[in-house]
Amino acid sequence: MGGPPPQSGICATFPKLRDEAKAKAELVSAIGKRHGDRKDMCVAVQNFTAAEEKVVKFLDDNKANCGVPPQAVTQAKAMHANTVKFRDTVCAEGPKPKAPTLSDAIGTPSLDTGINTKTGRGTLDTLTGNPLAK
């Protein structure tokens, strides 16, 4: 009959692992498309990373028994390394608090440029033409 030989034993468990990882990847993608909460994304990426790790481990452990090409194992490991980096980025704490300035340290008020900024035509307003021509 022509197709691949029927899978038996340990090799038959691979599709379940692969489908589980794929479902978790789709959840990560869905959260990204709707610009979901960072905490939700972190949890989803952690779940996907764990599922992908199982797939990589399976491929590496069973490459001889299941006829997995070496380049497939190498590619899976590289993709998993990228996923781990992505997870670490997504799950990292937000931006670090700004270090105190000298003004903060000595107790002088900082300037709020938003209050003192005047908009409109100025001496060097080049958006409307030559600032020297009048």
VOKOL-396753 format. One record per residue (C-alpha): z, x, y; residue in three letters; residue number from 0. Coordinates in nm, 2 decimals. Example, Ala and Ser with C-alpha at 12.3 -4.5 7.8 and 13.67 -1.06 7.14 Angstrom:
<sites>
@z: 0.78 | x: 1.23 | y: -0.45 | gufi: ALA | tilum: 0 .
@z: 0.71 | x: 1.37 | y: -0.11 | gufi: SER | tilum: 1 .
</sites>
This chain:
<sites>
@z: 0.00 | x: 0.00 | y: 0.00 | gufi: MET | tilum: 0 .
@z: -0.01 | x: 0.26 | y: 0.28 | gufi: GLY | tilum: 1 .
@z: 0.30 | x: 0.24 | y: 0.50 | gufi: GLY | tilum: 2 .
@z: 0.61 | x: 0.46 | y: 0.50 | gufi: PRO | tilum: 3 .
@z: 0.82 | x: 0.47 | y: 0.19 | gufi: PRO | tilum: 4 .
@z: 1.11 | x: 0.22 | y: 0.18 | gufi: PRO | tilum: 5 .
@z: 1.43 | x: 0.37 | y: 0.32 | gufi: GLN | tilum: 6 .
@z: 1.73 | x: 0.40 | y: 0.09 | gufi: SER | tilum: 7 .
@z: 2.08 | x: 0.52 | y: 0.11 | gufi: GLY | tilum: 8 .
@z: 2.20 | x: 0.69 | y: 0.43 | gufi: ILE | tilum: 9 .
@z: 1.86 | x: 0.68 | y: 0.60 | gufi: CYS | tilum: 10 .
@z: 1.86 | x: 0.30 | y: 0.59 | gufi: ALA | tilum: 11 .
@z: 2.15 | x: 0.30 | y: 0.84 | gufi: THR | tilum: 12 .
@z: 1.95 | x: 0.47 | y: 1.12 | gufi: PHE | tilum: 13 .
@z: 1.77 | x: 0.16 | y: 1.25 | gufi: PRO | tilum: 14 .
@z: 2.11 | x: 0.00 | y: 1.32 | gufi: LYS | tilum: 15 .
@z: 2.24 | x: 0.30 | y: 1.51 | gufi: LEU | tilum: 16 .
@z: 1.91 | x: 0.32 | y: 1.71 | gufi: ARG | tilum: 17 .
@z: 1.91 | x: -0.05 | y: 1.79 | gufi: ASP | tilum: 18 .
@z: 2.28 | x: -0.04 | y: 1.90 | gufi: GLU | tilum: 19 .
@z: 2.20 | x: 0.26 | y: 2.14 | gufi: ALA | tilum: 20 .
@z: 1.89 | x: 0.08 | y: 2.27 | gufi: LYS | tilum: 21 .
@z: 2.09 | x: -0.24 | y: 2.35 | gufi: ALA | tilum: 22 .
@z: 2.35 | x: -0.03 | y: 2.54 | gufi: LYS | tilum: 23 .
@z: 2.07 | x: 0.15 | y: 2.73 | gufi: ALA | tilum: 24 .
@z: 1.92 | x: -0.19 | y: 2.83 | gufi: GLU | tilum: 25 .
@z: 2.26 | x: -0.30 | y: 2.96 | gufi: LEU | tilum: 26 .
@z: 2.28 | x: 0.02 | y: 3.17 | gufi: VAL | tilum: 27 .
@z: 1.93 | x: -0.05 | y: 3.30 | gufi: SER | tilum: 28 .
@z: 2.02 | x: -0.42 | y: 3.38 | gufi: ALA | tilum: 29 .
@z: 2.33 | x: -0.31 | y: 3.58 | gufi: ILE | tilum: 30 .
@z: 2.12 | x: -0.06 | y: 3.77 | gufi: GLY | tilum: 31 .
@z: 1.85 | x: -0.31 | y: 3.85 | gufi: LYS | tilum: 32 .
@z: 2.10 | x: -0.55 | y: 4.00 | gufi: ARG | tilum: 33 .
@z: 2.28 | x: -0.27 | y: 4.18 | gufi: HIS | tilum: 34 .
@z: 2.60 | x: -0.36 | y: 4.00 | gufi: GLY | tilum: 35 .
@z: 2.95 | x: -0.23 | y: 4.05 | gufi: ASP | tilum: 36 .
@z: 3.01 | x: 0.15 | y: 4.00 | gufi: ARG | tilum: 37 .
@z: 3.30 | x: 0.07 | y: 3.75 | gufi: LYS | tilum: 38 .
@z: 3.08 | x: -0.16 | y: 3.55 | gufi: ASP | tilum: 39 .
@z: 2.80 | x: 0.10 | y: 3.54 | gufi: MET | tilum: 40 .
@z: 3.05 | x: 0.37 | y: 3.44 | gufi: CYS | tilum: 41 .
@z: 3.18 | x: 0.16 | y: 3.14 | gufi: VAL | tilum: 42 .
@z: 2.82 | x: 0.08 | y: 3.03 | gufi: ALA | tilum: 43 .
@z: 2.71 | x: 0.44 | y: 3.06 | gufi: VAL | tilum: 44 .
@z: 3.02 | x: 0.56 | y: 2.86 | gufi: GLN | tilum: 45 .
@z: 2.93 | x: 0.30 | y: 2.59 | gufi: ASN | tilum: 46 .
@z: 2.57 | x: 0.41 | y: 2.58 | gufi: PHE | tilum: 47 .
@z: 2.67 | x: 0.78 | y: 2.57 | gufi: THR | tilum: 48 .
@z: 2.89 | x: 0.72 | y: 2.27 | gufi: ALA | tilum: 49 .
@z: 2.61 | x: 0.52 | y: 2.09 | gufi: ALA | tilum: 50 .
@z: 2.35 | x: 0.79 | y: 2.17 | gufi: GLU | tilum: 51 .
@z: 2.59 | x: 1.06 | y: 2.04 | gufi: GLU | tilum: 52 .
@z: 2.60 | x: 0.88 | y: 1.71 | gufi: LYS | tilum: 53 .
@z: 2.22 | x: 0.87 | y: 1.69 | gufi: VAL | tilum: 54 .
@z: 2.20 | x: 1.24 | y: 1.77 | gufi: VAL | tilum: 55 .
@z: 2.47 | x: 1.33 | y: 1.52 | gufi: LYS | tilum: 56 .
@z: 2.29 | x: 1.12 | y: 1.25 | gufi: PHE | tilum: 57 .
@z: 1.96 | x: 1.29 | y: 1.32 | gufi: LEU | tilum: 58 .
@z: 2.11 | x: 1.63 | y: 1.31 | gufi: ASP | tilum: 59 .
@z: 2.32 | x: 1.57 | y: 1.00 | gufi: ASP | tilum: 60 .
@z: 2.04 | x: 1.39 | y: 0.80 | gufi: ASN | tilum: 61 .
@z: 1.73 | x: 1.57 | y: 0.92 | gufi: LYS | tilum: 62 .
@z: 1.66 | x: 1.71 | y: 0.57 | gufi: ALA | tilum: 63 .
@z: 1.75 | x: 1.39 | y: 0.37 | gufi: ASN | tilum: 64 .
@z: 1.55 | x: 1.16 | y: 0.60 | gufi: CYS | tilum: 65 .
@z: 1.26 | x: 1.38 | y: 0.69 | gufi: GLY | tilum: 66 .
@z: 1.35 | x: 1.40 | y: 1.06 | gufi: VAL | tilum: 67 .
@z: 1.12 | x: 1.66 | y: 1.24 | gufi: PRO | tilum: 68 .
@z: 1.31 | x: 1.94 | y: 1.41 | gufi: PRO | tilum: 69 .
@z: 1.14 | x: 1.86 | y: 1.75 | gufi: GLN | tilum: 70 .
@z: 1.29 | x: 1.51 | y: 1.73 | gufi: ALA | tilum: 71 .
@z: 1.64 | x: 1.65 | y: 1.69 | gufi: VAL | tilum: 72 .
@z: 1.58 | x: 1.89 | y: 1.98 | gufi: THR | tilum: 73 .
@z: 1.45 | x: 1.61 | y: 2.20 | gufi: GLN | tilum: 74 .
@z: 1.73 | x: 1.38 | y: 2.11 | gufi: ALA | tilum: 75 .
@z: 1.99 | x: 1.65 | y: 2.20 | gufi: LYS | tilum: 76 .
@z: 1.82 | x: 1.72 | y: 2.53 | gufi: ALA | tilum: 77 .
@z: 1.81 | x: 1.35 | y: 2.62 | gufi: MET | tilum: 78 .
@z: 2.18 | x: 1.32 | y: 2.53 | gufi: HIS | tilum: 79 .
@z: 2.27 | x: 1.62 | y: 2.75 | gufi: ALA | tilum: 80 .
@z: 2.09 | x: 1.44 | y: 3.04 | gufi: ASN | tilum: 81 .
@z: 2.29 | x: 1.12 | y: 2.96 | gufi: THR | tilum: 82 .
@z: 2.61 | x: 1.31 | y: 2.96 | gufi: VAL | tilum: 83 .
@z: 2.53 | x: 1.45 | y: 3.31 | gufi: LYS | tilum: 84 .
@z: 2.44 | x: 1.10 | y: 3.43 | gufi: PHE | tilum: 85 .
@z: 2.77 | x: 0.97 | y: 3.29 | gufi: ARG | tilum: 86 .
@z: 2.97 | x: 1.24 | y: 3.46 | gufi: ASP | tilum: 87 .
@z: 2.80 | x: 1.17 | y: 3.79 | gufi: THR | tilum: 88 .
@z: 2.84 | x: 0.79 | y: 3.77 | gufi: VAL | tilum: 89 .
@z: 3.20 | x: 0.80 | y: 3.65 | gufi: CYS | tilum: 90 .
@z: 3.31 | x: 1.07 | y: 3.90 | gufi: ALA | tilum: 91 .
@z: 3.54 | x: 0.97 | y: 4.17 | gufi: GLU | tilum: 92 .
@z: 3.38 | x: 0.86 | y: 4.49 | gufi: GLY | tilum: 93 .
@z: 3.33 | x: 1.10 | y: 4.78 | gufi: PRO | tilum: 94 .
@z: 3.62 | x: 1.34 | y: 4.84 | gufi: LYS | tilum: 95 .
@z: 3.83 | x: 1.26 | y: 5.14 | gufi: PRO | tilum: 96 .
@z: 3.73 | x: 1.44 | y: 5.45 | gufi: LYS | tilum: 97 .
@z: 3.93 | x: 1.75 | y: 5.53 | gufi: ALA | tilum: 98 .
@z: 4.15 | x: 1.72 | y: 5.84 | gufi: PRO | tilum: 99 .
@z: 3.99 | x: 1.85 | y: 6.16 | gufi: THR | tilum: 100 .
@z: 4.17 | x: 2.08 | y: 6.41 | gufi: LEU | tilum: 101 .
@z: 4.21 | x: 1.77 | y: 6.63 | gufi: SER | tilum: 102 .
@z: 4.39 | x: 1.60 | y: 6.35 | gufi: ASP | tilum: 103 .
@z: 4.61 | x: 1.90 | y: 6.29 | gufi: ALA | tilum: 104 .
@z: 4.73 | x: 1.94 | y: 6.65 | gufi: ILE | tilum: 105 .
@z: 4.74 | x: 1.57 | y: 6.72 | gufi: GLY | tilum: 106 .
@z: 4.47 | x: 1.53 | y: 6.99 | gufi: THR | tilum: 107 .
@z: 4.26 | x: 1.22 | y: 6.99 | gufi: PRO | tilum: 108 .
@z: 3.91 | x: 1.26 | y: 6.85 | gufi: SER | tilum: 109 .
@z: 3.61 | x: 1.14 | y: 7.06 | gufi: LEU | tilum: 110 .
@z: 3.45 | x: 0.82 | y: 6.95 | gufi: ASP | tilum: 111 .
@z: 3.09 | x: 0.86 | y: 7.03 | gufi: THR | tilum: 112 .
@z: 3.01 | x: 0.50 | y: 6.96 | gufi: GLY | tilum: 113 .
@z: 3.21 | x: 0.38 | y: 7.27 | gufi: ILE | tilum: 114 .
@z: 3.07 | x: 0.63 | y: 7.52 | gufi: ASN | tilum: 115 .
@z: 2.71 | x: 0.62 | y: 7.42 | gufi: THR | tilum: 116 .
@z: 2.48 | x: 0.45 | y: 7.67 | gufi: LYS | tilum: 117 .
@z: 2.14 | x: 0.33 | y: 7.56 | gufi: THR | tilum: 118 .
@z: 1.83 | x: 0.26 | y: 7.76 | gufi: GLY | tilum: 119 .
@z: 1.60 | x: 0.47 | y: 7.97 | gufi: ARG | tilum: 120 .
@z: 1.73 | x: 0.82 | y: 8.03 | gufi: GLY | tilum: 121 .
@z: 1.61 | x: 1.13 | y: 8.20 | gufi: THR | tilum: 122 .
@z: 1.46 | x: 1.27 | y: 7.88 | gufi: LEU | tilum: 123 .
@z: 1.34 | x: 0.95 | y: 7.72 | gufi: ASP | tilum: 124 .
@z: 1.02 | x: 1.06 | y: 7.55 | gufi: THR | tilum: 125 .
@z: 0.96 | x: 0.75 | y: 7.34 | gufi: LEU | tilum: 126 .
@z: 0.78 | x: 0.57 | y: 7.62 | gufi: THR | tilum: 127 .
@z: 0.58 | x: 0.86 | y: 7.75 | gufi: GLY | tilum: 128 .
@z: 0.61 | x: 1.17 | y: 7.97 | gufi: ASN | tilum: 129 .
@z: 0.97 | x: 1.21 | y: 8.09 | gufi: PRO | tilum: 130 .
@z: 0.86 | x: 1.39 | y: 8.40 | gufi: LEU | tilum: 131 .
@z: 0.60 | x: 1.14 | y: 8.51 | gufi: ALA | tilum: 132 .
@z: 0.72 | x: 0.85 | y: 8.72 | gufi: LYS | tilum: 133 .
</sites>
